[in-house]
Amino acid sequence: MTAEHERLRDVGPWRTFGPYLAERQWGTVREDYSAAGEPWNFTTHDMARSYTYRWGEDGLGGISDDQQLLCFAPAFWNGQDPILKERLFGLSGPEGNHGEDVKELYYYLDNTPTHSYMRMLYKYPQHAFPYDWLVQQNAKRTRDDPEFELADTAVFREDKYFDIFIEYAKAGPQDVLITITAHNRGPQAAPLHVLPTLWFRNTWAWGDDDYYPDLRATDDGCIAVEHRDLPGLALHADGAPALLFCDNETNAPRLYRAAPRPGAKFFKDGLNECVVGGHAAAVNADRGGTKAAAHYVLTIEAGESQTLRLRLGPNDLATPFADFDALVAQRRQEADAFYGALQCDLAGADARAVQRQALAGMLWNKQFYDYDVRRWLAGDPTLPAPPASRLEGRNADWLHVRNHDIISMPDNWEYPWYAAWDLAFHAVPLALVDPEFAKSQLRLLCHDRYMHANGQLPAYEWQFGDVNPPVHAWATFRVFKMDQKQCGGPGDVAFLETVFHRLLLNFTWWVNRKDTAGRNIFEGGFLGLDNIGVFDRSAPMPPGVYIEQADGTAWMALYALNLMRMALELAQTNPVYEDLAGKYFEHFLAIAQAMTGFGPHDIDMWDEEDEFYYDVLKSPQGRTPLKVRSMVGLVPLFAVEVLDDELLCNAPQFLARMNWILANRPDLAGLVSRWQEPGKGDRHLLSLLRGHRLKALLRRMLDEAEFLSAHGVRALSKYHLDHPYVFRTDGKSFTVDYEPSESTTSLYGGNSNWRGPVWFPVNYMLIEGLQRFHHYYGDDFKVEFPTGSGQYSTLLAIAEQLTARLTGLFLRGENGQRPCFGADAQQQTDPHFKDYLLFHEYFHGDTGQGLGASHQTGWTGLVAKLLQPRGK
């Protein structure tokens, strides 16, 4: 057992400090107090340096404690920029031609579960940062144009930039060693100001608590931390830099031409005004406040580097840097040992590096998330009351939400808020390195402070009432089995039981709210697939009109199977759960009956001519299939479960009930694929697909002219490149065509595209579905792969091939190139770029180039699990 594994046993103190700062707090719903609900305009990047946030803090590669009382992050200035580089820059949603978009280059390189060791890289240009150019050029571009990126501005030409490595190593739970190493990659000496900054989140200005903490310069050159909840800390700065102090207070005169808060004199932007603006009076000459920085002024020769050392630890350290280098080296070695144990069966240095960076990104994207909806709607006693319209607006029916937790985020800049189905997928790769944290995340959304009293899980901050695919049960059981395999024995039954009981409420919510006609055919809106439909699937429909969703119904079939399987697992030690297993077995059959057209309502979503599943538009005039060949029609492949005789024999009441149903309800028995015919090893199959439909779907999915890309399965068939689907109604036309890159539509902000790119979460579900089908059918069941090739493969071999295509997005191929970098020569060949990876939101359906959010190491972090050898 490694030292990091030992620390993981001590689940509390070692996690106190971590990468819990957001990369962006501005432009979020939490900070929006506008009348019309326009967060992008209420707090902007330009305002952020002067605006005191209400609900959280942001910083560049920073850390905080788990209550986010004390924050640390470095700031930089190259002597050219108009402002300090205190936070990452990007475009707001309305500014980007494809929605919000960070315009920086930074990489999460390493992290351990307790954050005993962390490392990231920020690439900082030596030219003036092109803020205005990025805004103006993207404003000129349409949705049909590519995004104008930082690299397009040529600021990295001639290597005139700094590689700045930010490194944290803990000597103890509240003793953090910090190194900042700046490499001048350019041909000439260049100046660099580095301001390691310490500050308190403002908790005193809102009328709850007037306790005022303090940062104070000491005689020996430290910054003493005076806070009742963090006693005895100080920031020690090696090299005797100048210490600058101001306060985490809004600069109301600058932002609003208004008087500052009573007593506020030195503002949040004081460091910027002093260093960049040259206004010495902007900082406190008495060297105290609630925000402080150590100011280093460096000149770094061409090709050289300089390293700064700081220590956020006990204030009584006589020689804080005596053992510093040895401790940092020790934590690096321990991180290597931890990942060495995980990767002992993973072949290839490149694969190990990809997996380690993916997991580093997962761990860096943990964030302190604070949001009290009731208080947010009502406003704070010390501030003007928000407009009354807010009480009827966003999240007004989620008054119970009180979030104050460390949560795994999809992307700390582009999506610095949790999303229900993203979080479920995050839990799977996180369970590789920190199963306790993975389990805590799945429990969290089921807590009363999150889940609605009606059973709905919150979708995401922008609209809690939206609906994500119901994958929480799938992820819970997946993480339970991973944890069980790692730890041995029966596994964490208490975790499984706790989440199971809460999901009973959520399943009931789906049945009551998303089955309009009570026929086991489900809707759910856009279901996280943004623009995949002909039109907005969440938009209100005319009376009597609704969409019968093939994916919504298939997701619910999977949900029923997941709950059945969870109940059977719990029944191994408690027979009470056998009855619930039977309930969800029957519910699965009812959904399968409705979806496949064998029920009393003749609702079949299967199109016999196209041999594909489609959404159906239901109106008083009848039912119209929306013939878009998309991932919507492949979701039925997810809903498959295989039960073996040993499991069934340990649940005799469930087995008896099941056999009675199959014997007495031939209409339902016919839906259970080959139930009476045991498969490989006396296994039995439950799925929405019998042999013919399974092969028909796979024939399309594995066709390179349709869904199959060299990099995975596309979200939309390439068939629609030459055959766009057009739906006409009331004189209007709605078109869906194959778009392998960014979105050309404005649905859901236009920042995500499901009309052709490759997405990791659904590909991961397809791979698992194929593995389960093979678990039943064995090696005798083969299909053509690729379609039309004349070559036949087992379903397991196809799953392995899809896995290789997805992982191959990041791995260096025989030509030495990584598909995720696209045609960018610098990223492909430059030694200071080619091994640093970005884990994008989705990938070009033809080339594999990374697109969308650039640091979505959330569900794209599933690549870490795909790289792990099967069974590990």
N, C-alpha and C positions, 0 to 999 in steps of 0.2 A: 504494500500500500504506500502510495507516494505522500509527500508532505501536504500536497493540496487535497488529497482525499481525506487526510486527517483533519484538515481545517474544515472540510465540508461537514464533518460530524458535528462540529461546533457551530450550529447553523445561525446563531445570532450575531455575536460581536464582530466576526471577521467580515460581515457584509455591511457593517454600519456605513462605511464610506465606499462609494462606487460611482460609476459613470452616469449618475442619475440626473444630470442637467440635460434639458432639451437642447438640441441644436438650433431650435427656433421656437420662441414663445409668441413672438408678434404674429399678427394675422390669424390667430386662433379664435375659436368661438368663446373660450373662457375669458379672453381679454376684450371681447366685443361688448360694448355698452351702447351701441347705436340703436336708433329707433327702428331702422329698417332691417337690422340683422345683416350688416355688411362688414364682417371682420377684417377683410383685406384692406378696407379703407380706414377703419377705426384705429388700428395700430399698424404702422408700416415699418419697413426696415429703417427708413430715415428717422422715424420717431423713436425707434427702439433704444438708441443710446441715451435718450433723455427721459424716457417714460418708465416709471416704476410699475412693474407688472403686479397684478393682483394675485395670480394663482400659481405662479411658478417662475423659474429663471432659465435663461439660456446662456450658453458660452461655447467657446471653440475648444472642443476636446477636453471639457472640464469634468469635475467631480463635485459631489456634495455628500452630506450625510443623508440617511434614509428618511429624515423628516424635512430635508432641504432647508435647514436653518442656516447652515454655513456652506458657502460655495467657493470653489476655486476654479480658475481657468486662466490660461495665458492670453495676453493680447499682444499684437505686433504692429509695428509701423516701419515702413521702408523709407521714410523720409520724403516720399512722393505722394502718397495717398491723401485725400482730403479728410479722412477720418481714421481713427484707430481701427485696426482689424480685431474687434472684440467678439464678433459673431459672424457666422457664414452668411454671405449674400446670396440672394436668389430673387426670382420674379414672383410676384403674387399671382393668384389665379387669373385675374383679368389682364395682367401684363404679358403672360406667356402665350405664345400661339398654340401651345398644347397644354395650357393650364400651368399651375405652380411648378417651379423648377429651380433647384439649387444651381448656382453658377460658380462653383468652386471645385477644386480637386483635393480630395482628402480620402484617406484609406484607414480602415480599422485593421490593424495587423496582428494583434495578439490580445488575449484576455483569458483569465482563469475564472472559474465560477464564483470564488469569493473575492475576486478582484485584487488578489494578492500581487498580481503582476498584470499590467496593461500597457499597450503600446499602440500609438497611431501616428500617422504621417499627414502633415499638411503642406501642400505646395503653394508657396507664397511668391507671387511675381515681384521682381525688383522694379519694374515699370509701375507707373501709377495704375492702380486697379481700375479696369474700364467699366465702372458702374453705369455711367450714362450710355455708353456705346451698347452695352448688353441690353438695356431697356429699349433704346431707340431701334436697334436692329430687329429685335424680336417683335416690336410693335409693327414694323413694316411687313412682317411675314404673315402669310395666311396659314390656315390649317393644312393646306396642301404642301407647304414648304417645311423643310427640316428646321429644327431649332438652331438658333445661333448660340454656340457654346463658348465657354471661356477659351478653349484651345483655338477657336476660329479667330480670336482677336490677335493672335500671334504673340501674346505676352510670354510664351515659353520658348520662342525662337532664340537661337544663340544661347540657350540654356540660362537665360538671365532670370533665375528664380532661386529661391531657397527651398531646400528640403528640410522641413522642421519636424523632427521626431519628438513626440511628447510621450514620456514614459513614467509610469507610476509603479512603485514597489512598496509593499507594506512591511514595515518592521514589526508592527503589531496592529491590533484592530483599529486603534486610533493613532497610528503613527505612520504617515505616508511619506515616502521618499520620492522626490520628483526630479526628473532630469529633463531638460529641454536642450536638444542638440540641433543646431542650425548648420546646414551644409550649404556653402555657396557653390552652386553648380555652374555659375557663369564665368566668363573669361577675365573679369576684372574684380578688384576689391569692391565691396558694397557695404553700406551701412545698414544696420538693423537695430531697432529699438525693441526690446522684449520687456513686457510688463506682466509678470505673474501676478494675478489679481485675486484678492480675497474679499468676499463681501457676505453680508447677511441678507437673506430674503426678507423683504419688508413685511413684517408681521404686526407692526405697531400702528399703522396708519388707518386701520379700517374699523376701529371701534370695538374690537374684541378684547384686546390686550394691549395696554400701553407700556408694557415692559420694553425698554430700549437697550439693546446690547451695545457693545462698544469694541472697536479695534483701536489699539493704542501702540505707538512706538515705544520701545523700551530702550534703556541706556546701552544695552549691548547689541542694538541693531535689529531686534526682532519685531514682529507685529504680534502683540499679545491679543488673544481672543478672550473677551469677557462675555460669556453667555451662561445663563443659569443651567442650561441643559447640556452644555459642552464645556465642562470645567477643565482648567489646567492646560489649555492648548495654546500654541503659538506657531507662527510661520517663521522659520529660520531661513535666512537668505544668505547663501555663500557669496563672498566677494564684496560685501559692504556696499550694496547699491543704495541709491537715494530712495527714500520711502515717501510715497504720496498718499494723501488721505482726502476723501470726500464722503458723501452720504448717498445711500440708495434711496434718493428722493427725486420726484419728478421735477424737471425744469419747466415749470408752468410758464414762466415768462417767454421761454423760447418756443414752446409748443402752442400755447394758447393766448399769449400776450396777457396773461393773468397773473395775479399775485400768487406766490408760492404758498404751500401749506404752512400754517403758523409754526414758526421755529425752524423751518428748513432754510438753510443758507448755502450749503455746499451740495451741489446736485449730482445725480448719477453720472452725468457726462463730464464731471470735473476733470477726470484724468485725460479725456480727449481734449478738452479746452486748454489744459495746461501743456501737454506734450505737443499736440499738433497745432493748436491755436496760439501757443506761447503766452497764455494768460495765467500767470502764476497765482493770481488771486482766486482762481477757480478751485484751488485745493486749500485745505486747512493748514495754516502755518503752525497751529498747535499740535499737529500730527496725531489726530484722532478722528474717528468717524465710524461709519458702517460700511465703507468700501475703501480698500487700500491696495496699493500695488508697490512692488519693488521694481524700480526703473533701472534697467540695464541698457547702456548704449554701447553697441558693438560695431567694430569694423572687421569684416571677415574677408580674408584674402581669397583670391580665385582658387577654387578647388579645395579650399580648406574648410574646417568646421570649428565651432566653439560650443562648449557644453556648460550649461548653468545648472546648479544644484540647489534645491530647496527642500525643506522638510517641514511638513505640517504634523507636528507631534507634541509631546510634552513640553511645557514651557520651562522646565527646570533642567534641560539637557545642557551640560557644561560644554561638551564637545560634540555638537550634533552631526558633524561631518567626519568624525574619526573612523567610524565603521561603515560609512555610507556606501562606498563603492563595493565593498565586500557583500553587504546585504543586498544590494541591487543585483549583483552577479548571482548570488544564491537564489533569489526569487526567479531570475531568468532560467536557471538550471532546473528549479523545481517545476516551472511551467513546461519546460522541455520533457521532464520526466512524466508529468501528468498526461501530456498529449502522446508521449511515447507509449504509455500503457494503453491508451485508447486506440492508437494506430498500429499496434503490434502486428496485425494481420493485413494492413493496408499497404499494398505494394506500390512503389514508385514515389520518389521524392516530390514530384510535381503534384500528384494526387494528395499527398499528405499536406503539402503547403496550401492547396486549394481548400481542403477540409478545415484546416486550422484557421484560415482567414474567414471562412464562412461562419465558423463557430465564434470567432472573435467578434464579428459583426453582430451576431445574435446577442452576445453578452454586452457589447457597447450600446446596443439599442434598448437597454433597460432605462426607464425614466421614472422619476417621481412625478406622479400625476395627482393633482389636487383639483377637485371640482365639486362644489356644493351648489346644486342647481337651485334650490330654494333661495339660498342667499344671493346667488348670482342674479336671479330674476328680480328679487326685492331690492337689491343694492345694499350698500354699506351705510351705517349711520353717519359716518363722517363725510360722505360724499353726496352730491345731488342725487335724488331718486332717479332711477332709469325711466325712460318713457313708458307710459302705461301699455303701449302696444306690445311690449316685450312679454307681458303676462298672457298674451294670446299667441305668441310666436314660437320660435324654436325651443323644443324640449320642455314646454310649459306643462305637459302632462307627465313629466318624469321628476316630480318634486322630491321623491324619495332618494334620488341619487346623491350620495355623499362619498365621493372617491378621495382617498388619501393614502395612496399605495405606490409601491414600486411595480411597474407594469412593463411587459415586453411590448415595444412599439413596432409598427411596420417599418418606419423610417423616421429617425429623430428630427429630420428637417422637413421632408415633404409630407409626412403623416405623423406628426408628434401627438397622436392620440390613439387609443386602442380601438380595434375593430374586432367584432366577435369572431368572425370566421378566420381572419388573419391570426388572431391569438391562438385559436385551436391548432392551426398548422405550425405556429411557432413552437408549441409545446413538444412536438415530436423531435426535432433536432436538439432542442434544449435538454430533453431527457437523456441524450447521449452523455452529457457532461454534468448535468445538475438535475436529477429527477425530482428532488424535493421542490426546487423552484418551479419546474414544469407543472408539477401537481398543484402547487399553490396558485398558479395562474388559472388553471382550469376551475379550481374551487372558487376563485375570486369572483368571476362573472356570475356565479350562482348565488352569491351572497345577497342578503336583503338590501345592501347599499347599492347594488347593481341591478339585479333582476327585478323586474316590475312585479307588483303584487298579482297581476294577471298571468304571470308566467313568462312574459316575453324577456328575452335577453337584449341588452342594449346593443344597437348595431355599431354606432360610432358617434363621436361628439357632434358632428354637423347635423345629425338627426337621429337621436336614439331610437326613434320609432320606426326607422327603416328596417328592412329584413335581410339578414345574411343567410346563406345556406346553413341548415342545421347540422353542423359537423362536430358539435361539442361532445356528443356521445361517442362518436368514432374516435376522436382524439383522446378522450378519457380512457377508453378501453385500450387504445394503442399504447399510451403512456404507462398504463397499469401493467401491461404485459412486458414492456421493455424494462420497467423497474423490477418486476418479478424475476425476469431472467438475470438481471444484474445482481440482485440481492439473494435470490433463491427463496425457497419456502413458498407459502401461500400468497405472498405479495401483500401490498398495502390494501387490505380489504376495507378498512375504515374509509380510506380515500374513495374507493370505488363505490361504496355504499352511500357515502355522503352526496357525491355528485349525482348518482343514480336517482336518489329521491328528489333532488331538485329538478332533474330533467324530466321527471314524470309530469311536473307542472308545465314545463316548457312544451312538451309534446302535446299536452292537452290544449295549450294556447294555440298551437298550430292547427289542431283539429277544429277548434271552435272559431278561429278567426280567419283562416286561410283556405277553408273548404266551403266556398260560397253556397253551393247547392246541397251540401251534405252528402256528396257521392264519392268521397275519397279521391277526389281530383283536386289538386292543390294549386294555388297561385303563390304569391309571395313577392311579386314585384320584380325588380331588376335582379335580385338575388346575387348581388355582388358582381354581376357580369356586365355592368355599365351599358355599353352601346350594342350588345349582341343582338338585340331584338330589332324588329322592323321599326318600332317606335318605343318610346319610354314605357316600359312594362310596369312602372310604378305610378304613372300618371292616372288621374281619375278618368274613368270611362263613362260614356253615356249610360243612362238607366237601362238595365237589362243586358249590358255588354260587359264581358270580362274575358280574360285569357285563361284557358286551361293549359297550365304550364307542364310540359313534359319533364323539364328539369326539376321544377318544384315538386311534382308528384314522385319522381324517382328519388329525390333527396329524402322525401318522407318515407319511402319504402326502405331506404338505407337506414334511416333513423329508427324505424321499427325493428329492423334486424339488429342494430346496435344495442338497443335496449333489451331485446330478447337475449342476446348473447351476454350482456352484463348481468341480467337476472339469472341466467344459467350458471354463470361463474359464482355468483353469490349463493346460489342454491347448493353448491358443492358442500357448503358448511352450514347452510340454513335453509331447510326445505320450504320455508314460508315463501321464498322467492320463486318457486316453481309455478305458482299460480300467475304471477306477473309475467314470467317467461311465456306462459300460454297466452296471456292477453295480447302480447306484442307479436307473437306468432300469428294469431288470428288477424291482428290489424295489418300485418304485412300481407296476408292473403287477400284481405279486402282491398288494399291498395293495388295489389297485383291484378286482381280481378277487374277492378275499374280501369286500370291503365291499358290492359291488353284486350279489352273489348269483349270479354266473356261474361260480363256481369249483366244485370237487368237494364242498364241504361244505354248500352251500345255507344260507348264513348271512346273506342279504340283510337289511341294517338299514333298508332303504327300505320304508315302509309304503304300499302301493299305494292303499289307501282314503283315507288322509289326505294322501298325497303329501308325506311328510316323513320325515326320518331320526330314529330314536329309539335310545336305549340299549336293550339287551336283557338281561334277567335270565336267565342260564343256570343250570338246576338239573337234577337227575336226572329231574324230571317234564317237562322240555322247555324251550322258549324263550318268554319272555313279554316283549313290547315294553312299555317304560315310557313311556306315551304323554304325555309332557310336551313341549309345543311350546316349546323353549327354544333358547338359543344353541348348545347341544349339536348340534342338527340343522342349524345354519347353518354350522358350522365346515367342512364339505366345500366350501363356496364359496371357502375360503382356498387349497385345494390345486389351484393352476392354474399352469402355466408355458407360455410361448410361445417357440418356437425359430425363428429365421429361417435361411434357406438359407445365408447367409454364415457364420454360426457353425458350421453342420453341415459345410459344405465344408472348413472349417479343422480338422475332426476326422474324417478319413476312416475311421479304424478304428471309431470309435463309430458312424458312419453305417452302415457295412457290417454291424456287429453288430445294430444296431437294425432294419435292413431285413430281415436274415435272420430275426429273431424275428417280425417282422410278417408275413413271407411263410410261415413254417413253423409258427407258432403262432396259427392263426386265432382260438382262444379268447381269446388276449391281444390280438391285433390289433383285435378288436371293441371293446376297452375304450378304445382311444386315439381320442378324439373326432375324427372326420373327418381322420385323419392323412393319408390319401392325397389330401385336397382342400386345397390350399394356401389360406390365408386372405389377408387384406389384406397385400399386399407379400410374397407367398411365405412366409408364416409358418405354423407348425404348432402345434397345440394339444395339450397334455397336461393332463387334468383328471379329477376323479372324476365330473364331471357331463356327460352328453350333453344335447343340446338340450332334450328334454322335461323331464328332471329339473331342469335349470337354470331353465327358465321356471316350473316348478311351485314351486320353492323361492322364487324371486323374487316369485311371486304372493303368497305368504304374507308374506315379509319386507317387501314394499312396501305391505302392507295396513294402513291406519291403525287398523283395528279389531283388528289383531294386533300386529305388531312395529314398524311405522313410527310413530315419535313426531315431533312438531314439532322435536325436539332430537336426533334420531339414531335408531338401531335399539335397541329395548329388548332386554334379556337374556332376557325371557320374554314370550310372547304375551299380549296383553290378553284373548284368548279365555278364558283361565283365570280372569278376574274373575267371570264368570257360570257358568263350567264348571270348577270345581276338579277337579284330577286326584286320585283317591283310590286308593291301593294297599293291599290288605288281605292280611295273611298272619299265620298263627298267632294269630288273634284280635286282631291289632293293625291299626290304620289309620294310613297315612301320607298326608298331604295336601300338595299343592302348588297354591297359588293365586296370582293376580297381586297383587304387593305393590310398588307403584312407588316406595316410600320406604325407610325403614330396615327392617332385618330383624326379623321377629317370631319367628324361631327362634333357638335357641342353638348351631346348628351352627358350628363353628370360632369360638366366642366370640360369635357374633351381631353382630360389628362390621361385617360386610360383607354386602351383599344382592345376589344375582344373580337375584332373582325379579321383575324388572320394570324396574329402573333402567337408565339408559344408561351404558355403560362405554366409555372411549376406546380401550383397546387392541384390543378385538375389532371395534369400529367402524372403526378404522384398517385392520385386516386385511380387512374387508369392502370398504372403498373400494379398496384395492390390488387385491383380487381382481376387482372390477368393471372396473377399469382394464385389467388384463391380459386379461380376456375381450374387452373392446372392442378391445384391441390386435390380437386375432385376427379377430374378427367384423366390425369396422368399423361404419360408420354404417347399414348395411342391417339390422342386427339391433336390433329395438326391442321393448320390453315396456311394458305399461301402468304408468304412474306418475302418482299413486298408484293402486293396484289399485282398479278400479271407477270411475275418473274418466273413462274414455274417451279419455284423453290418452296418447300413446305417446312414449317417449324412448329415446335410445341409452343404452347402458350407461355411457358416459363422462359423459353429461349427468346420469344418475342419481348417479354417483359425485360429481359436482360439487355436486349438490343435497344429498347427505348431508354433504359437507364443509361446505357453507354452514350446515346445521342444527347441526352440531357447533361450528363456530367461532362461530355465532350465540349460543351459550350465554353467551359472554363479551362480545360486542359490543353496544353500545347500539343498540336497535332504534328504529323510527320513533316509538314512544311514549316514547323516552328512557330505557327501562328495560333492564336486563341480566337475562335469565332466571336466571342462576346465583344472583342475590341473592334470588330468590323474592319474597315479599310484604313484605320488610323495608324499610319506608319510609325509615329512616335511611340504609341502604346505597344505596338507589336514588336518593335526592335530595340528601343532605347533601354539601356540597362537600368536606368533610373525610373522606368515606367512598366516594363514588360512583365514583371512578377507581382505587381500590385493590382489587386482585383477589385472590381465593383460588382455588386450583386444586384442587378437591375430588377425592376418590377416585372418586366416581360421582355421577350426577345423576338427579333425580326423573323417572320415566318419562313423566309427563304435563306437569309444570310446568317442568322443567329446573333446579329449585333444586339447588344444590350440597349433597352429603350425604357422610357418612363422614369419613375423614381430611381435614382442611381444607387441608393444605399438601402434598398428594401431587402435587407438581409433577414427579413421576417420569413415569409413563406418561400422566397428563393433560397433561404438558408436550408431548405430541405435537401439541397445538393449534398450537405454534410452527411445526411442519413443515406442518401443514394450511393455515396462513395463507400460507406461502410460495408464490408462483406456481409452477404446474407447470413442471418442467424447470429450476428454479433450485435 
